[in-house]
Every structure is written in structure tokens, then in C-alpha cells.
Amino acid sequence: MKTFVVDMIEFRILKALKINIHHPRARTIKEVIWHPPISNWLKVNTDGAVAKNTSKAAYGGIFRSLEGFTRGCFAQNLSTDSTFIIELFGAILAIEIVHNKNWTNIWLKTDSMLILLAFKNPLMIPWSLRNRWLNCMGFTKRMNFMVSHIYKESNVCANSLANIGLNLVGFFWWQDAPSNLRKEVVQNMLGMPNYRFTTY
């Protein structure tokens, strides 16, 4: 009985001090690997970046083949504080580049669930981008096109391009990956994992 009373006193003290008495759930570590597209397809990973406490934002994307070779990559600076808008611009520009280059088998990967939803529900698209988006949807109907989600931990190359874009003015296209991105590209080609830490 005495032990129970002591436990209750300690419990009340902990509660009064707002100390969490439940142990946190253990974190799990998951290997995340970039997978190349199938033969005769190109995979384009896109991402956006918004600089904290500024209106600077940028998006980037990288096109790669079955062997993991870069077929081109891009980045562009944009003035917005909306993560959705910047991710949307990345997807739009990727599709427009595919159309202009007459590429026909494209797999778009994004770490934004909102962009996936936008492909299913065009009403999510702001009026200012609606016409450009609908044009892109028309382009995708004339090609073999897929879009799917990717964890941010395996979207490192596109994220790096978006961050490079924060310091650019205007649109930049590289035929090969920029020198400060090549390490990540090679790691992806070799199937080297990144790690995702989650709590279940």
C-alpha cells in the first residue's frame, strides 16, 4: 500500500511538471533506394524548395534512363512561399520538356502527395496555372505516362537541383548532372540506399 501511495505522489508530480510518462515509440529505419525505369523509358524526379523566411523558391528535375544515366536536368527560381505551387511548377515543366523533346515513355516521380492528387483532381490547380496544366494533361495522353510517389530520402537528386535553383536567376538546363550533384547520381546508379527514419 505504501508503495502505491508513493507511486501516486510521483505520478502527480510528473503530471504537474508536464513530463511525459509514456515512453516514445521506437523509431524504425527503412532503406530507401532509387530504382531506374524499365527499358526504353525515362524517369523524371521532380522536387521543390522554399527558402525559410524569404519569398525565394525553386524547383528542379532530373531525367534518367534504365542505366541511371542523366539525360538532362533543370532548375528554376520562382518567387512564391507555396510549397504546392513550386512542386506543381516542377511537374508542369517536366511534362513540357518531355513534350518538346518528343520523348514518349515517361515516369514522373514526386515526393508530394498533393501533386499526385492534382493529377486526379484538376480542380486543385489554381486558375493562374489551370490552362498550362490542362495543356500538360493533353500532352500526357499522347505518350506513355505514369506518375507515382517517392519518399524524399530517395528523391535526393531532384531536391539538390531545387536547392541549386534557389541561387539561380531564370531557367537552367544541364545535359549532364552538375558537378556538385554527381556523387548522388552515382550513388543512385549503384543502388546505394538512403535511410528513412519513421515512428510507428
Order of alpha helices (4+ residues) and beta strands (2+ residues): alpha-beta-beta-beta-beta-alpha-beta-alpha-alpha-beta-alpha-beta-alpha-beta
